Amino acid sequence: MNTQPDLLYSEEEEALRAAVRDLLADHCDAPGVIARTESDTPHDLAAWKALTDGMGLAGLLVPEELGGQGATHREAAVVLEELGRAVAPVPYLTSAVVATEALLACDDAELLGELASGRGIGALAVPLHLGPGRAHPVVRLEDGLLHGELAGIADAAVADVLLVPAEDGGLYAVRAAAVTVTPQVSFDLTRPLATVTLDGAEGRSLGEAGPAVRRALRAGAGLLASEQLGAAEWLLTETVRYLKERKQFNRPVGGFQALKHRLAQLWLEVVSLRAAARNAADALATGRDADLAVAVAQSYAAPVAVHAAEEALQLHAGIGMTWEHPVHLYLKRAKADSIAFGTAGAHREALAELVDLPTP
């Protein structure tokens, strides 16, 4: 029996990609995303509604008997590639992946059905920078009510329900109306962070927080690589297109040998990132060496995405430095993603432990 992962895209996955790309072309054009970042409502809830109500994509990881699509992490990865390509300001990673994985660990059918249908948006109340296996902050539990403050929570501003870890080791579902959400200054304007304050909030116990949080953060880290891949591919494609059109000394800039070398190097990095991201998605789907595959993917993804953004910014020259050009959105997303769910260095440390490689 062949145990090697199949990293190629199936016909169904390519069809899914085409459908999501068409939808995002209608809802998440660059001028529209930039305009949203300047407003008080950076999230594009119309695009989110189209993804959830129109295509049912919020429930990809949820079994059919619980109201979902019964798909796998491979399909979710394809969606995230396209969301990364468009730097779409929607809470897909935080709700349809991270919060959903936590609920799957707790086997909570009620909330899973709510999130899968798109009726509600969920957010795991764990700081975005924490990776799987890392200690996370908790809130106090006094007389059955939750008290405390949790900072750096991604997409909390649009969440209908927050999954909050408490000091008793439990994970609690808390409705947004029971907490105070204060926006933080976020580097990535398309994935805003917030501080969540609980002052005697009621919560429904879901189960043990430890395994649920670890499972959620592992899936978040693994599929984040697909989002980083989508962004890096857009940056490479747009930079090549621009350099073919821009001319100096009456010839395309892209014809200069030094720039060809830089683009060739970036292409090699993006291709390698695709392999690492696809392997992580396949491992999460099959459960085969998932910890190892996620650590490899995140060890590599962040530097490549940041390098792609930096090259795009430099090679677009003056136009790339303007607010009107979308490259700054990708640079900020790449830099913010480089510390989301653990840094590349943290994942390399985890990888060394997994393969019994002694550190210096």
Summary of the structure (lengths in Angstrom):
residues: 360
radius of gyration: 20.3
end to end distance: 39.0
largest distance: 75.7
contacts: 1313
relative contact order: 0.12
helix: 57%
strand: 14%
